[in-house]
């Protein structure tokens, strides 16, 4: 289990952001939903139960994959075994479902498709309000973790669709690069490494980047600048 924060060469002292007083936010951000040889959420089942606590129903957002119904049923089966009911955000009115959610879970897949769908459904401000103002639990894995950050600039995914912008939920004041792999000194691959790409990001941006391979991050943050 390993995580590392990657900072730009020079961070300015003036962000131009407004400090807002909000509820403590409760976030469970996962790099991956399945470990090699394991089952969906099997490696974090105890952490999920501790995190969700007395929540009865979780609103799941399956937009990162094409087949929303199949994805939702997969998550529903898994969380049922942990004692939770699941409602797909697309099952009914998405905005109303977010408005009444006890907890939100956004699954992995393609981050660009996920963000584009969240923008089209006008769910970003609704999710942000529920998490930051109302303090409901937010759980994300992979793409769902990426959209919890400042932007999706540091995702590993191909831009198979074009979101309106790359700005995300900003539930934390940094970006994340999940599934991070250090380059092997014995590799003959001549392309850019993950570290190279993040350095390129910091040539144009000042947002810190947290990189990790397989790690659970449970974050309680209050009064964060975003």
C-alpha positions in Angstrom: 0.0 0.0 0.0 1.6 3.2 -1.1 0.7 6.8 -1.9 2.8 9.8 -2.8 2.0 13.4 -3.3 3.5 15.0 -6.4 3.9 18.8 -6.2 4.6 21.3 -8.9 8.1 22.9 -8.9 6.7 26.2 -7.4 3.3 26.7 -5.8 2.0 30.2 -5.8 0.8 31.6 -2.4 -2.3 33.3 -3.9 -4.8 30.8 -5.3 -7.5 33.3 -6.1 -10.0 30.9 -4.5 -12.6 31.9 -1.9 -12.6 30.0 1.4 -16.0 28.6 2.2 -17.1 27.2 5.5 -18.7 23.8 4.9 -19.6 20.6 6.6 -16.9 18.0 7.3 -16.7 15.9 4.2 -16.7 12.2 4.4 -14.9 10.6 1.5 -13.7 7.1 0.7 -11.6 7.3 -2.5 -10.3 4.0 -3.9 -7.7 3.4 -6.6 -9.3 0.2 -7.7 -12.6 -1.7 -7.0 -11.0 -5.1 -7.6 -7.7 -6.6 -6.6 -6.0 -9.1 -8.8 -7.6 -12.5 -8.2 -10.2 -11.0 -5.9 -13.8 -10.0 -6.0 -15.5 -6.7 -6.6 -14.8 -4.6 -3.4 -13.6 -7.7 -1.7 -10.4 -6.1 -0.6 -12.2 -3.2 1.0 -15.4 -4.7 2.3 -14.7 -4.0 5.9 -13.6 -0.5 5.1 -16.8 0.1 3.2 -19.0 -1.1 6.1 -17.1 1.0 8.5 -17.4 4.0 6.2 -21.1 3.7 5.4 -22.1 2.8 8.9 -25.9 3.0 9.4 -26.6 4.1 5.8 -29.4 2.0 4.4 -29.4 2.9 0.7 -26.6 4.0 -1.6 -27.2 5.9 -4.8 -24.8 4.4 -7.4 -23.7 6.4 -10.5 -22.7 4.0 -13.3 -22.0 6.6 -16.0 -18.3 5.5 -16.5 -19.4 2.3 -18.3 -21.6 2.0 -21.3 -24.0 -0.6 -19.9 -25.5 1.2 -16.9 -28.0 -1.5 -16.1 -25.5 -4.3 -15.9 -23.1 -2.2 -13.9 -25.7 -1.2 -11.4 -26.9 -4.8 -10.9 -23.3 -5.8 -10.3 -22.9 -3.2 -7.6 -26.3 -3.9 -6.2 -25.5 -7.6 -5.7 -22.2 -6.8 -4.0 -23.5 -4.1 -1.7 -26.5 -6.2 -0.8 -24.1 -8.8 0.6 -22.7 -6.1 2.8 -26.1 -5.0 4.0 -26.9 -2.1 1.8 -29.6 -1.4 -0.8 -28.6 0.3 -4.1 -30.5 2.7 -6.3 -29.1 3.6 -9.7 -29.0 7.3 -10.2 -30.6 6.8 -13.6 -33.5 4.9 -12.1 -36.0 7.7 -12.0 -35.0 11.4 -11.9 -31.2 11.7 -11.4 -31.3 15.1 -9.7 -34.1 14.0 -7.3 -32.2 10.8 -6.5 -29.1 12.7 -5.6 -31.2 15.1 -3.5 -32.5 12.3 -1.4 -29.4 10.1 -1.3 -28.0 8.9 2.0 -24.7 8.1 0.4 -23.2 8.3 -3.2 -21.0 5.8 -4.9 -19.4 6.6 -8.3 -17.8 3.6 -9.9 -14.8 3.2 -12.3 -14.6 3.1 -16.0 -13.8 5.9 -18.5 -13.4 9.2 -16.7 -14.2 11.3 -19.7 -17.5 9.5 -20.3 -18.3 9.8 -16.6 -17.7 13.5 -16.4 -19.5 14.3 -19.6 -22.6 12.4 -18.4 -22.5 14.2 -15.0 -22.3 17.5 -16.8 -25.1 16.7 -19.2 -27.3 15.6 -16.3 -26.4 18.7 -14.4 -25.4 16.5 -11.4 -22.0 18.1 -10.5 -23.5 21.0 -8.4 -26.0 18.7 -6.8 -23.4 16.1 -5.8 -21.1 18.8 -4.5 -23.9 20.3 -2.4 -24.9 17.0 -0.8 -21.3 16.1 0.1 -20.0 19.5 1.1 -23.1 21.1 2.6 -25.1 18.2 3.8 -22.1 16.0 4.7 -23.3 12.7 3.2 -20.7 10.0 2.5 -19.1 9.9 -1.0 -17.4 6.8 -2.2 -15.5 6.6 -5.5 -13.3 4.1 -7.2 -10.9 4.8 -10.1 -12.9 7.2 -12.4 -15.2 7.9 -9.5 -12.1 9.0 -7.5 -10.8 11.1 -10.4 -14.0 13.2 -10.5 -13.9 13.8 -6.8 -10.7 15.9 -7.4 -10.1 19.4 -8.8 -10.0 18.1 -12.4 -9.6 15.0 -14.5 -6.3 16.2 -16.1 -4.4 13.3 -14.4 -6.6 10.4 -15.3 -5.1 7.5 -17.2 -8.0 7.2 -19.6 -8.4 8.0 -23.3 -10.7 10.9 -24.1 -13.3 8.8 -26.0 -15.8 11.6 -25.6 -15.4 15.4 -25.0 -16.7 16.8 -21.7 -17.6 20.5 -21.6 -14.6 21.1 -19.4 -12.1 19.0 -17.4 -13.1 20.6 -14.1 -14.5 18.1 -11.6 -16.2 18.1 -8.2 -13.3 19.5 -6.2 -14.2 17.6 -3.1 -10.5 17.7 -2.3 -8.0 20.4 -3.3 -5.7 18.2 -5.4 -5.7 15.8 -8.3 -5.2 12.0 -8.1 -3.5 9.6 -10.4 -4.8 6.1 -9.6 -3.2 2.8 -10.6 0.2 4.5 -10.5 3.1 2.4 -11.6 6.8 3.4 -11.1 8.8 2.8 -14.3 11.2 -0.2 -14.2 14.9 0.6 -14.7 15.1 -2.5 -16.9 12.3 -1.5 -19.2 13.1 -1.0 -22.9 9.9 1.0 -23.4 10.8 4.4 -25.0 7.5 6.1 -24.3 6.6 8.5 -21.5 6.4 7.1 -18.0 3.5 8.1 -15.7 6.0 10.3 -13.8 6.9 12.1 -17.0 3.3 12.8 -17.8 2.6 14.2 -14.3 5.7 16.4 -14.6 4.3 17.7 -17.9 1.0 18.5 -16.1 3.0 20.5 -13.6 4.7 22.5 -16.4 1.2 24.0 -17.0 -0.6 23.7 -13.7 -0.1 24.2 -10.0 -2.5 21.6 -8.6 -0.8 19.0 -6.4 -1.2 15.4 -7.6 -1.6 12.4 -5.3 -0.4 9.2 -6.9 -1.1 5.7 -5.6 -1.4 2.1 -6.8 -3.6 0.1 -4.4 -4.7 2.2 -1.5 -7.8 3.1 0.5 -8.0 6.8 1.3 -10.6 7.8 3.9 -10.6 11.6 4.1 -12.4 13.8 6.5 -11.7 17.4 5.6 -13.4 20.6 6.8 -13.0 24.2 5.6 -11.0 23.2 2.5 -10.2 25.7 -0.2 -11.8 24.7 -3.4 
